Amino acid sequence: MTRPADQTEAVRGRLVRPNAAAYKEAAALLRAGGLVAVPTETVYGLGADATNDEAVAAIFEAKGRPRFNPLIVHVRDAEAAARFVVFDDRAKALAKKFWPGPLSLVLRRTADCPISLLCSAGLETLAVRVPDHPVGQALLRTAACPIAAPSANPAGAISPTRAEHVAESLGDKVDLILDGGPCPVGIESTVLDISGPTPVLLRPGGVPIEALIQVIGPIAAADAETPGASPGMLASHYAPRLPLRLDAVSVRADEALLAFGPEPLAGAAVTENLSRRGDLKEAAAKLFAALRRLDRPDLAGIAAMPIPETGLGAAINDRLRRAAAPRGVQDETSPGDDFLSQIKAVVGDKGLVTNPEAMAPHLSELRGRFHGQAKCIARPGSTAEVAAVVRLCAEAGAPIVPQGGNTGLVAGGIPFEDGQAVVLNLGRMNRIRAVDPANDTITVEAGCILHAVQQAAAAADRLFPVSLGAEGTCQIGGNISTNAGGIQVLRYGNMREQVLGLEVVLPDGRVWDGLRALRKDNTGYDLKQLFIGAEGTLGVITAAVLRLYPQPRAQATAFAAVRDLDAAVALLGRLRAAVGDVVTSFELFPRRGIDLALAYVPGTQDPLAGRHDWCVLMELTATGGSDDLGESLEAALAAAHEDGLVPDATVAASQAQADALWRLRESMVEAQKSAGGSIKHDVAVPVSAVPAFIARASAAVAALIPGIRPIPFGHLGDGNIHFNLSQPEGADRAAYLARWDEVNRVVHDIVAEFSGSISAEHGIGRMKVAENRHYKSAVEIELMQRVKAALDPQGIMNPGKVVPR
């Protein structure tokens, strides 16, 4: 390493407090090719002059990286970044919103970019960001050069969030360490690739993906085409020396516990709680320091309690999953595997994923409860390629697991652990084939992200009404295969009601072209309905013709307390009688759910002054001639108030107020993750039976487990209630969750008495196969098995899912 001649080995690795002299010395070291550790708001970076090839190479040497991979270059501001990368409107919008801050953007290098090509690792792109830390900014100003600054730790090890962490791990491999105190965010930056037409999330981090989607729309997940485009994408990374066990519901006496929430598991040798309040921002800031303290040689391992997957939780879980990954995984599949070679000949290099690091995101369920193995991930780019891959699998007898955005909650898109399956991911098939406003239809490929379909419809002044929490990442093929629901089912129906035609690759590789844009076709069996909700067990949906609707021109949103559950159902009936089919959503809130949201989710507010046991959120939308929509809603609520159904209510006076009401709805879900163990149910009963069901089921679980905390909430308008049950306060979380099946049976028995469904919108997947068999009649199960056998006689299409073997 090149460094100033007057520096000696004895003074390397020094910790100095930031001041004018320290910045001057650090800048001189950088200009001379030295390495300086500098704090950012995320983690400490190992900085070098990004224009100096030798200095950048010294970063890899100091970190002991096994191979060169991209580095993030820190710059002073967006104007400085634009000298090195090609800024488009998306980059400008993101920079305006999130810079300075924990967001790194991957963009194409400018033609005369002076940044070392080592920072790009042979790619035509470069990752840049503007740090939001006074020390980092001061060093950039003083050094007057862009700084390449990956995390200041050995490759694969826990990232440093304090200066002493750098000193402990790198010692005299770094020339100077600027001690700026603990890093406030504490987890690396979000890395977003916007070098191509579709934004790709390469690494979750300090800026949640939900915030990015609000600025630029749909974002795809990283795939085989971008396996090395960002730092922090190795399968094994951020790892302590001890083995790490995720989603722990119990802990051994020889283990350390990485806890989250007010009720840490009992029995650990030592515990570090990331946040007793369940605050994800606090948890992110403490994550790496806590892992370091728990990584003790006298212990057998580290058990980590579940972390919510929302917001910063996605980044925390990403780091934990990589920290828990097996060390030393192989990068290449056996070159003698003829089957994989045949698939590769069909889909090309970009369409076959065998690298374990790139396969990993496709093999784990969203909430981390199911982890599978596979021969490969095949990513065909056309229907013809899908058909060819399916034919190869049929000839080889290889199981096929169709997969969309992998946002499902019952592991329908996750292979089993035997490693025999081919995961068929449709993400590359993302074209909008046609929009026909006159016929109110849109034809799309299965890999289209739901939000992209919504946007394409809006561009034609039309509405595609399916709306889900995961709409920025879920794909249309998966939505159809699971018969997705969402918050507007009351007015528009499930996904099944939106599909006019399908294109499907059958289990033998033939293609059924049923892409008909007809509303009336009485020529025999409605074959498309076989594949909707079948979760890929009968064939692979590759394209669809979907209904569009007029774009709403008016909206009214209100939040109302109701006397009781019977009053809630009565209010829904009155509202529909008063305003017709413009009632789009009607959501149920229990008091306990509101209280949890207020306690655990910052920024939430109770819309009403008093406390009420039950509340409802309602939204009305209309397409025209509805300037009085808000007045009609207020009149209906006033009449209900006079009749004693509605003690109090508020009507949103602006879009911001309406958004706040919906945010409270979303926060109820998020908050439950911080209230201890939760046993969940996704059930449906007739709307008229909802009050009786909730009363019966609440009493039954209370008799089974005294102190249990029912939180029944959700889509009252269509009878779909998420009957979630939080553990009794002070209860042992592991012991409580161990009774999951017992509690399910009690609740589902009552659902069955009301002729209801044990899975209203999440599907069956691999999670609920046994339960489904228990509650469906023998005739229903036999019919399902006959259909499966008729279309898929080999049983290769998503075996073990939906239909009992």
C-alpha positions in Angstrom: 0.0 0.0 0.0 1.3 3.5 -0.8 1.2 6.0 2.0 3.0 9.2 3.1 6.7 8.7 3.6 6.6 10.1 7.2 4.0 7.5 8.3 5.4 4.5 10.2 3.9 1.1 10.9 3.7 2.1 14.6 1.1 4.7 14.0 -1.2 2.8 11.6 -4.6 1.7 12.8 -4.9 4.8 15.1 -8.3 6.0 16.3 -8.6 9.7 16.2 -11.5 12.0 17.0 -12.7 14.1 14.0 -11.4 17.6 13.9 -9.8 19.9 11.3 -6.3 18.3 11.8 -7.7 14.8 11.6 -9.6 15.6 8.4 -6.4 17.1 6.9 -4.4 14.1 7.8 -7.0 11.7 6.5 -7.3 13.6 3.2 -3.5 13.5 2.7 -3.6 9.7 3.3 -6.3 9.2 0.7 -4.5 11.3 -1.9 -1.4 9.3 -1.2 -3.2 6.0 -1.8 -3.8 5.1 1.8 -6.9 3.6 3.5 -9.0 5.6 6.0 -11.9 4.1 8.0 -14.7 6.6 8.1 -18.2 6.5 9.8 -21.3 6.9 7.8 -24.9 6.8 8.9 -25.0 3.1 8.0 -21.7 1.4 9.0 -18.0 2.3 9.0 -16.5 2.4 5.5 -13.0 1.4 4.5 -12.2 4.4 2.3 -9.8 4.9 -0.6 -9.5 7.4 -3.4 -11.9 5.9 -5.9 -9.9 7.2 -8.9 -6.7 5.4 -7.8 -6.5 1.7 -9.0 -3.8 0.8 -6.5 -5.7 2.3 -3.6 -8.9 0.5 -4.6 -7.0 -2.8 -5.0 -5.6 -2.2 -1.4 -9.2 -2.3 -0.1 -9.7 -5.9 -1.5 -6.3 -6.9 0.0 -7.1 -5.4 3.4 -10.6 -7.0 3.5 -9.4 -10.4 2.2 -12.1 -10.6 -0.3 -12.1 -13.9 -2.3 -12.7 -12.1 -5.6 -13.2 -8.6 -6.9 -16.8 -7.4 -6.7 -18.4 -4.0 -7.0 -17.7 -1.2 -4.5 -20.0 1.7 -3.6 -18.4 5.1 -4.3 -19.3 7.9 -1.9 -19.6 11.4 -3.3 -20.6 14.8 -1.9 -23.9 15.4 -3.7 -26.0 14.5 -6.7 -24.1 17.0 -8.9 -20.9 15.2 -8.1 -22.5 11.8 -8.8 -23.7 13.0 -12.2 -20.0 13.4 -13.3 -19.5 9.7 -12.9 -22.8 8.0 -13.8 -25.6 8.7 -16.3 -28.5 10.3 -14.4 -32.0 9.9 -15.7 -35.3 11.2 -14.3 -35.6 8.3 -11.9 -32.2 8.9 -10.5 -32.9 12.6 -10.1 -36.2 11.9 -8.3 -34.6 9.3 -6.0 -31.6 11.6 -5.2 -33.9 14.5 -4.4 -35.9 12.3 -2.0 -33.3 10.2 -0.3 -29.9 11.9 -0.7 -28.0 12.4 1.5 -29.0 9.1 3.0 -28.6 5.3 3.0 -29.5 4.7 -0.7 -26.9 3.5 -3.3 -27.9 3.8 -6.9 -26.4 1.6 -9.6 -26.2 3.5 -12.9 -24.3 3.3 -16.1 -20.8 4.9 -16.0 -20.3 8.1 -18.1 -18.1 7.8 -21.1 -15.2 9.7 -19.4 -15.8 8.3 -15.9 -12.5 8.6 -14.0 -13.5 6.1 -11.3 -11.3 2.9 -11.1 -12.8 0.0 -13.1 -12.1 -2.1 -10.0 -15.0 -0.4 -8.4 -17.2 -1.7 -11.1 -15.8 -5.2 -11.2 -15.8 -5.4 -15.0 -19.4 -4.1 -15.3 -20.6 -1.1 -17.2 -22.3 0.2 -14.1 -21.2 2.0 -10.9 -22.8 2.2 -7.5 -22.8 5.7 -6.0 -24.3 7.3 -2.9 -24.2 10.5 -0.9 -23.6 9.7 2.8 -25.7 11.5 5.5 -23.0 11.7 8.2 -21.1 14.9 9.2 -17.8 13.0 9.4 -18.2 11.4 6.0 -19.3 14.7 4.4 -16.4 16.6 6.0 -13.9 14.1 4.7 -15.3 14.2 1.2 -15.0 18.0 1.2 -11.5 18.0 2.5 -10.2 15.2 0.3 -11.9 16.6 -2.8 -12.1 13.2 -4.4 -14.7 10.4 -4.6 -14.2 7.7 -2.0 -14.7 4.0 -2.5 -15.9 2.8 0.9 -17.1 -0.8 1.5 -17.7 -1.8 5.1 -14.5 -1.7 7.1 -14.4 -5.4 8.1 -12.9 -8.6 6.8 -14.9 -10.1 3.9 -18.0 -12.0 5.1 -17.6 -10.9 8.8 -20.0 -8.8 10.8 -20.1 -5.2 9.7 -18.6 -2.5 12.0 -20.8 0.2 13.5 -18.2 1.6 15.9 -14.6 2.7 15.5 -13.4 0.0 17.9 -15.0 -2.7 15.7 -12.7 -1.5 12.8 -9.7 -1.6 15.1 -10.5 -5.1 16.3 -11.0 -6.6 12.9 -8.6 -4.7 10.6 -6.0 -3.4 13.0 -3.0 -2.0 11.2 -4.4 -2.9 7.8 -6.0 0.6 7.8 -3.9 3.7 8.0 -6.3 5.8 10.1 -9.7 5.4 11.8 -11.9 8.4 12.2 -13.9 7.8 15.4 -17.3 9.4 14.8 -19.2 7.3 17.4 -21.8 4.7 16.7 -23.5 4.7 13.3 -27.1 5.9 13.7 -28.7 3.6 11.1 -26.5 0.7 11.8 -27.2 -1.3 8.6 -25.9 -1.0 5.1 -27.4 1.1 2.4 -30.2 -0.1 0.2 -28.7 -0.8 -3.3 -31.0 -0.1 -6.3 -30.0 -0.8 -9.8 -31.7 1.6 -12.2 -29.3 1.2 -15.1 -32.0 -0.6 -17.1 -35.6 -0.1 -17.9 -36.8 -2.1 -14.8 -35.5 -1.0 -11.4 -33.9 -4.0 -9.5 -33.4 -4.2 -5.7 -30.0 -5.6 -5.3 -29.8 -5.3 -1.5 -32.4 -4.2 1.1 -31.0 -1.6 3.5 -31.6 1.7 5.3 -34.3 2.9 2.9 -37.3 0.5 2.8 -38.4 -0.7 -0.6 -41.9 0.6 0.1 -40.5 4.1 0.2 -38.7 3.6 -3.1 -41.8 2.2 -4.8 -43.7 5.4 -3.9 -41.2 7.4 -5.9 -40.5 5.3 -9.0 -43.1 2.6 -9.0 -42.5 -1.2 -9.4 -39.2 -2.7 -8.4 -38.0 -6.2 -9.3 -36.0 -8.5 -7.1 -32.4 -9.4 -7.9 -32.0 -12.5 -10.1 -29.5 -14.4 -12.1 -28.9 -11.5 -14.4 -27.5 -9.5 -11.5 -25.7 -12.0 -9.2 -22.6 -9.8 -8.6 -23.8 -6.3 -9.3 -23.7 -5.2 -5.7 -21.7 -5.7 -2.6 -23.4 -7.7 0.2 -25.0 -10.2 -2.2 -22.9 -13.2 -1.2 -24.9 -16.1 0.2 -22.7 -16.2 3.3 -22.1 -12.7 4.6 -22.2 -10.5 7.7 -21.5 -13.7 9.6 -20.4 -14.3 13.2 -18.1 -17.2 14.0 -20.9 -19.0 15.8 -23.7 -20.7 13.8 -26.8 -18.5 13.7 -30.3 -20.1 14.0 -33.2 -18.0 12.7 -36.8 -17.6 13.7 -36.2 -19.3 17.1 -39.2 -20.1 19.2 -37.0 -21.6 22.0 -33.4 -21.3 23.1 -30.9 -23.7 24.6 -28.9 -23.0 27.7 -25.6 -23.1 25.6 -26.9 -20.5 23.1 -26.9 -16.8 23.0 -30.2 -15.1 22.2 -30.7 -12.2 19.7 -34.1 -11.0 20.9 -36.7 -8.6 19.5 -39.7 -7.3 21.3 -41.0 -7.0 24.9 -40.9 -10.8 25.7 -37.5 -12.4 24.9 -37.3 -16.1 25.1 -36.2 -17.5 28.4 -33.3 -19.9 29.1 -30.4 -18.3 27.0 -26.9 -18.1 28.3 -26.8 -14.4 27.4 -29.3 -12.1 25.7 -29.1 -9.0 23.5 -32.5 -7.4 22.8 -32.5 -5.4 19.5 -35.5 -3.4 20.7 -37.9 -4.1 23.5 -40.3 -1.7 22.0 -40.3 -3.6 18.7 -38.8 -0.5 16.9 -37.2 -1.7 13.7 -35.1 1.5 13.4 -33.6 0.8 16.9 -33.1 -2.8 15.9 -31.2 -2.0 12.8 -28.9 0.4 14.6 -28.1 -2.3 17.2 -27.9 -5.4 15.0 -24.2 -5.7 14.2 -23.0 -4.6 17.6 -25.3 -7.1 19.3 -24.1 -9.9 17.0 -20.5 -9.1 17.9 -21.2 -9.2 21.6 -23.0 -12.5 21.3 -20.3 -14.1 19.2 -18.5 -15.7 22.2 -16.2 -18.8 22.1 -17.8 -20.3 25.2 -21.2 -20.7 23.5 -22.5 -23.2 20.9 -24.5 -20.8 18.8 -26.8 -17.8 18.5 -30.6 -18.1 18.3 -32.4 -15.2 16.7 -36.1 -14.4 17.3 -38.3 -13.5 14.3 -38.1 -10.0 13.0 -41.0 -8.4 11.1 -40.4 -8.4 7.3 -41.8 -4.9 6.8 -39.8 -1.7 6.4 -36.3 -1.9 7.8 -37.1 -5.4 8.9 -36.5 -6.6 5.3 -32.9 -5.4 5.5 -32.4 -6.8 9.0 -33.7 -10.2 7.9 -31.6 -10.1 4.8 -28.4 -9.7 6.9 -29.5 -12.4 9.3 -30.3 -14.9 6.5 -26.9 -14.3 5.0 -25.2 -14.5 8.4 -26.9 -17.9 8.9 -26.1 -19.3 5.5 -23.7 -22.3 5.3 -20.1 -21.3 4.8 -18.1 -22.4 1.9 -20.9 -23.1 -0.6 -19.9 -24.2 -4.1 -20.4 -21.7 -6.9 -20.9 -24.0 -9.8 -23.0 -27.0 -10.7 -21.3 -30.2 -11.9 -20.4 -29.6 -15.5 -21.5 -33.2 -16.3 -25.1 -32.6 -15.6 -26.7 -33.2 -19.0 -30.2 -32.2 -17.8 -29.0 -28.8 -16.8 -27.1 -28.4 -20.0 -30.2 -29.1 -21.9 -32.1 -26.4 -19.9 -29.3 -24.0 -20.5 -29.5 -24.6 -24.2 -33.1 -23.5 -24.1 -32.9 -20.5 -21.8 -29.3 -19.3 -22.3 -26.8 -18.2 -19.7 -29.1 -15.5 -18.3 -31.9 -17.9 -17.9 -30.3 -20.7 -15.8 -29.3 -20.1 -12.2 -27.1 -22.7 -10.5 -25.0 -20.4 -8.3 -26.1 -21.0 -4.7 -25.8 -17.3 -3.9 -28.2 -16.3 -6.8 -30.5 -19.3 -6.1 -31.0 -18.5 -2.4 -33.7 -15.7 -2.7 -35.9 -18.2 -4.7 -35.7 -21.0 -2.1 -37.0 -19.2 1.0 -40.6 -18.1 1.7 -41.2 -14.4 2.4 -41.5 -14.9 6.2 -38.5 -17.2 6.3 -40.5 -20.2 7.7 -39.8 -22.5 4.7 -36.5 -23.1 3.0 -36.1 -25.5 0.1 -33.5 -26.8 -2.3 -33.6 -27.1 -6.1 -31.6 -28.4 -9.0 -31.6 -25.0 -10.5 -33.7 -21.8 -11.1 -34.9 -21.7 -14.8 -35.9 -18.2 -16.0 -37.3 -18.5 -19.5 -37.9 -15.4 -21.5 -40.8 -16.6 -23.6 -43.7 -19.0 -23.7 -41.8 -21.2 -26.2 -38.9 -21.4 -23.7 -41.3 -22.3 -20.9 -42.8 -25.1 -23.0 -39.3 -26.4 -23.9 -38.2 -26.5 -20.2 -41.4 -28.2 -19.2 -40.9 -30.8 -21.9 -37.4 -31.5 -20.6 -38.7 -31.9 -17.1 -41.5 -34.2 -18.2 -39.0 -36.4 -20.0 -36.7 -36.5 -17.0 -39.5 -36.8 -14.5 -38.2 -33.7 -12.7 -40.7 -31.8 -10.4 -41.5 -28.3 -11.5 -42.2 -25.4 -9.0 -43.7 -22.4 -10.9 -42.7 -19.1 -9.1 -43.7 -15.5 -9.5 -42.6 -12.7 -7.2 -42.3 -15.2 -4.3 -44.5 -13.1 -2.0 -46.9 -15.9 -1.0 -47.6 -16.7 2.6 -48.2 -20.5 2.4 -45.0 -21.6 0.6 -46.7 -22.5 -2.6 -43.7 -21.4 -4.7 -41.0 -23.0 -2.5 -39.6 -26.4 -3.4 -39.2 -29.2 -0.9 -35.8 -29.9 0.7 -34.9 -33.0 -1.4 -33.4 -30.7 -4.1 -35.0 -32.6 -7.0 -37.2 -29.8 -8.4 -36.6 -27.2 -11.1 -37.9 -23.8 -9.9 -39.5 -22.1 -12.9 -39.4 -18.4 -12.3 -41.4 -16.2 -14.7 -39.8 -12.9 -13.8 -38.3 -12.3 -17.3 -41.6 -12.6 -19.0 -42.8 -9.1 -18.0 -44.2 -7.6 -21.2 -47.5 -5.8 -21.6 -48.6 -7.3 -24.8 -51.7 -5.1 -25.5 -54.0 -2.6 -24.0 -57.5 -2.3 -25.5 -59.4 0.6 -23.9 -62.4 0.2 -26.2 -62.8 -3.4 -25.0 -61.6 -2.6 -21.4 -58.9 -5.3 -21.5 -55.2 -5.6 -21.0 -53.1 -8.6 -22.1 -50.0 -9.2 -20.0 -47.3 -11.8 -19.5 -47.2 -13.7 -16.2 -44.0 -12.0 -14.9 -45.5 -8.5 -15.0 -45.4 -6.9 -11.6 -48.9 -6.1 -10.4 -48.2 -2.4 -9.9 -46.9 -2.2 -13.5 -50.2 -3.5 -14.7 -52.0 -0.9 -12.6 -49.8 1.8 -14.1 -50.4 0.6 -17.7 -54.1 0.6 -17.1 -53.9 4.1 -15.6 -52.0 5.3 -18.7 -55.0 4.3 -20.7 -57.3 6.1 -18.2 -58.5 2.7 -16.9 -58.4 0.9 -13.6 -57.1 -2.5 -12.8 -58.6 -3.0 -9.4 -56.6 -5.8 -7.7 -54.6 -4.1 -4.9 -52.3 -5.9 -2.4 -49.7 -4.9 0.1 -47.1 -6.7 -2.1 -48.2 -5.1 -5.3 -44.8 -3.5 -5.9 -43.1 -7.0 -6.1 -45.8 -9.7 -6.7 -46.4 -10.9 -10.3 -49.6 -11.4 -12.2 -49.0 -15.1 -12.8 -48.8 -15.6 -9.1 -51.8 -13.4 -8.4 -53.8 -15.6 -10.8 -52.4 -18.9 -9.6 -53.4 -18.0 -6.0 -56.7 -16.2 -6.9 -55.4 -13.1 -5.0 -57.8 -10.9 -3.1 -56.9 -7.6 -1.5 -58.8 -4.6 -0.3 -61.2 -4.0 -3.2 -62.8 -7.5 -3.4 -66.1 -6.1 -2.0 -66.7 -4.1 -5.2 -64.6 -5.8 -7.9 -64.2 -9.4 -6.8 -61.1 -11.7 -6.5 -58.5 -12.2 -9.3 -60.8 -14.9 -10.7 -63.3 -12.2 -11.7 -60.7 -10.2 -13.5 -59.5 -12.9 -15.9 -61.1 -13.3 -19.3 -58.4 -15.5 -21.0 -55.2 -17.4 -20.2 -52.2 -18.8 -22.0 -51.0 -21.9 -20.2 -48.1 -24.4 -20.7 -49.5 -27.8 -19.8 -47.5 -30.5 -17.9 -46.4 -32.2 -21.1 -45.1 -29.0 -22.6 -48.0 -28.3 -25.0 -49.3 -24.7 -25.0 -53.0 -24.0 -24.6 -53.8 -20.6 -26.2 -56.9 -19.4 -24.4 -56.2 -15.7 -24.6 -59.7 -14.7 -25.5 -60.9 -11.2 -24.6 -64.6 -12.2 -24.5 -67.1 -11.6 -21.8 -69.5 -14.2 -23.3 -68.3 -17.5 -24.6 -70.7 -20.4 -24.1 -68.7 -23.1 -26.0 -68.1 -25.7 -23.3 -66.0 -26.0 -20.1 -64.5 -22.7 -18.9 -61.0 -24.2 -18.9 -59.3 -21.1 -17.6 -61.0 -21.5 -14.3 -59.1 -24.8 -13.7 -55.8 -22.9 -13.6 -56.9 -19.9 -11.5 -56.2 -20.7 -7.8 -54.5 -24.0 -8.7 -51.1 -22.6 -7.5 -49.2 -24.1 -10.4 -50.3 -27.7 -9.8 -52.0 -28.1 -13.2 -49.9 -26.0 -15.5 -47.8 -22.9 -15.9 -49.7 -19.6 -16.6 -47.6 -17.6 -19.1 -50.0 -14.8 -20.1 -53.5 -13.5 -19.4 -56.2 -11.2 -20.7 -57.5 -9.1 -17.8 -60.6 -6.9 -17.3 -60.2 -3.1 -17.0 -62.7 -0.7 -15.5 -63.4 3.1 -15.7 -61.0 5.1 -13.6 -62.7 6.4 -10.5 -63.1 10.2 -10.4 -64.4 10.6 -6.9 -63.4 9.1 -3.5 -64.7 9.3 0.0 -63.1 7.6 3.0 -64.4 7.4 6.6 -63.5 5.8 9.9 -66.4 5.0 12.3 -66.9 3.4 15.7 -69.7 0.9 15.8 -71.9 -0.2 18.7 -71.0 -3.8 18.2 -70.3 -6.3 15.4 -74.0 -6.6 14.5 -74.0 -2.9 14.1 -71.0 -3.1 11.8 -72.8 -5.6 9.5 -75.9 -3.4 9.6 -73.9 -0.3 8.7 -72.5 -2.1 5.7 -76.0 -3.0 4.5 -77.3 0.5 5.0 -74.3 2.0 3.2 -74.7 -0.2 0.2 -78.5 0.5 0.1 -77.8 4.3 0.3 -75.0 4.6 -2.3 -75.1 1.4 -4.3 -72.1 -0.5 -5.5 -69.7 2.4 -5.0 -68.7 0.9 -1.6 -65.2 -0.4 -2.5 -63.7 -1.4 0.9 -65.1 -2.1 4.3 -62.5 -3.1 6.9 -62.9 -4.2 10.5 -60.7 -2.9 13.4 -60.8 -4.4 16.9 -59.8 -2.1 19.9 -56.9 -4.4 20.7 -55.5 -4.1 17.2 -55.7 -0.3 17.3 -54.0 -0.2 20.7 -51.1 -2.3 19.4 -50.7 -0.1 16.4 -50.5 3.0 18.5 -48.1 1.3 20.9 -45.6 -0.2 18.4 -45.8 1.8 15.1 -44.5 5.3 15.3 -46.6 8.0 13.7 -50.0 6.3 14.1 -52.9 8.2 15.6 -56.3 7.2 16.8 -58.8 8.8 14.4 -61.5 9.1 17.1 -61.4 10.8 20.5 -63.1 8.1 22.5 -62.2 4.4 22.9 -64.5 2.0 21.1 -64.4 -1.8 21.0 -65.0 -2.0 17.3 -64.4 0.3 14.4 -64.7 0.1 10.6 -62.8 1.8 7.7 -64.9 2.3 4.6 -64.0 3.7 1.2 -66.4 4.7 -1.6 -65.3 5.4 -5.2 -67.3 6.5 -8.2 -66.5 7.2 -11.9 -68.6 10.2 -12.6 -71.4 12.5 -11.5 -70.4 11.9 -7.9 -69.4 15.2 -6.5 -71.7 14.5 -3.6 -70.0 11.2 -2.7 -68.6 12.6 0.5 -72.0 14.1 1.4 -73.7 10.8 0.8 -71.3 9.1 3.1 -71.7 11.7 5.8 -75.5 11.4 5.5 -75.4 7.7 5.8 -73.2 7.9 8.9 -75.4 10.6 10.4 -78.4 8.4 10.0 -76.6 5.5 11.5 -75.5 7.7 14.4 -79.1 8.8 15.1 -80.2 5.1 15.2 -77.4 4.2 17.7 -75.3 2.1 15.3 -72.4 4.6 15.1 -71.3 6.4 18.3 -68.6 8.4 16.5 -67.1 8.8 13.0 -64.7 10.9 11.0 -64.7 11.5 7.2 -61.3 12.2 5.6 -61.1 15.8 4.4 -58.1 15.2 2.2 -56.1 12.4 0.5 -53.5 12.7 3.3 -56.1 12.0 5.9 -57.4 9.0 3.9 -53.9 7.7 3.6 -53.4 8.0 7.4 -56.5 5.9 8.0 -55.2 3.2 5.7 -51.8 3.4 7.3 -53.5 2.6 10.6 -55.0 -0.5 8.9 -51.6 -1.6 7.7 -50.0 -0.8 11.1 -52.3 -3.3 12.9 -50.6 -6.1 10.9 -47.2 -4.7 11.6 -47.7 -4.2 15.3 -48.8 -7.7 16.0 -45.3 -8.9 15.2 -44.1 -6.9 18.2 -46.6 -8.2 20.7 -45.2 -11.7 21.1 -46.1 -15.0 19.5 -49.1 -14.8 17.1 -51.2 -17.8 15.9 -52.8 -16.8 12.6 -56.0 -17.7 10.7 -57.1 -16.5 7.2 -60.7 -17.5 7.2 -64.0 -16.6 5.6 -67.6 -17.0 6.7 -70.8 -15.4 5.3 -70.9 -11.7 6.1 -74.0 -12.1 8.1 -72.3 -14.8 10.2 -69.1 -12.7 11.1 -70.4 -11.4 14.5 -71.4 -14.9 15.6 -68.2 -16.5 14.4 -66.0 -14.0 16.1 -67.9 -14.4 19.4 -67.8 -18.2 19.3 -64.2 -18.4 18.2 -63.0 -15.8 20.8 -64.8 -17.6 23.6 -63.4 -21.0 22.5 -59.8 -19.9 22.3 -60.1 -18.1 25.7 -61.4 -21.3 27.3 -58.4 -23.2 25.7 -55.7 -20.6 26.7 -56.7 -18.2 29.4 -55.4 -14.7 28.7 -55.1 -15.2 24.9 -55.6 -12.0 23.0 -57.8 -12.3 19.9 -57.3 -9.7 17.1 -60.0 -10.4 14.5 -59.6 -7.8 11.7 -59.8 -7.4 8.0 -62.2 -7.6 5.1 -65.6 -7.5 6.8 -67.2 -6.5 3.5 -66.5 -9.9 1.9 -66.5 -12.0 5.1 -62.7 -12.6 5.1 -61.5 -12.2 8.7 -57.9 -12.5 9.8 -58.5 -14.2 13.1 -55.1 -13.7 14.7 -54.3 -14.6 18.3 -51.5 -12.9 20.2 -50.1 -14.8 23.2 -51.2 -14.0 26.7 -49.1 -11.3 28.3 -46.1 -12.8 30.1 -46.5 -16.2 28.5 -43.6 -18.2 27.1 -43.6 -17.6 23.4 -42.2 -20.9 22.4 -44.7 -22.9 24.5 -47.5 -20.8 23.1 -46.5 -21.3 19.5 -46.1 -25.0 20.1 -50.0 -25.1 20.4 -50.5 -23.7 16.9 -52.1 -26.8 15.4 -54.3 -27.3 18.5 -55.6 -23.8 18.3 -56.0 -24.0 14.5 -58.2 -27.0 14.9 -60.5 -25.3 17.4 -60.9 -22.2 15.2 -61.3 -24.1 12.0 -63.9 -26.4 13.5 -66.0 -23.3 14.2 -65.4 -22.0 10.7 -66.6 -25.3 9.3 -69.8 -25.1 11.4 -70.5 -21.8 9.6 -69.8 -23.4 6.2 -66.8 -21.2 5.9 -63.3 -21.5 4.4 -60.0 -22.1 6.3 -58.1 -20.1 3.6 -59.9 -17.1 2.2 -57.1 -15.4 0.2 -53.7 -16.9 1.1 -54.2 -20.2 -0.6 -53.1 -23.7 0.4 -49.5 -24.1 -0.8 -47.6 -26.7 1.3 -48.6 -25.2 4.6 -52.3 -26.1 4.7 -52.6 -29.3 2.6 -53.4 -31.5 5.6 -55.9 -29.0 7.0 -57.6 -28.7 3.7 -57.9 -32.5 3.4 -59.5 -32.6 6.9 -62.2 -30.1 6.2 -63.1 -30.8 2.6 -65.4 -33.7 1.9 -64.1 -36.9 0.5 -65.9 -36.2 -2.7 -64.2 -32.8 -3.1 -60.8 -34.3 -2.4 -61.4 -37.1 -4.9 -62.5 -34.6 -7.6 -59.4 -32.5 -7.1 -57.2 -35.6 -7.3 -58.9 -36.7 -10.5 -58.5 -33.3 -12.1 -54.8 -33.3 -11.1 -54.3 -36.8 -12.5 -56.0 -36.0 -15.7 -53.9 -32.9 -16.5 -50.7 -34.0 -14.8 -50.5 -37.8 -14.9 -46.8 -37.8 -14.0 -47.5 -35.6 -10.9 -44.6 -33.2 -11.7 -46.4 -29.9 -11.5 -45.7 -28.4 -8.0 -46.1 -31.7 -6.3 -47.2 -31.8 -2.6 -49.0 -28.4 -2.9 -52.8 -27.9 -2.7 -53.8 -31.5 -3.6 -53.0 -34.3 -1.1 -50.8 -36.9 -2.7 
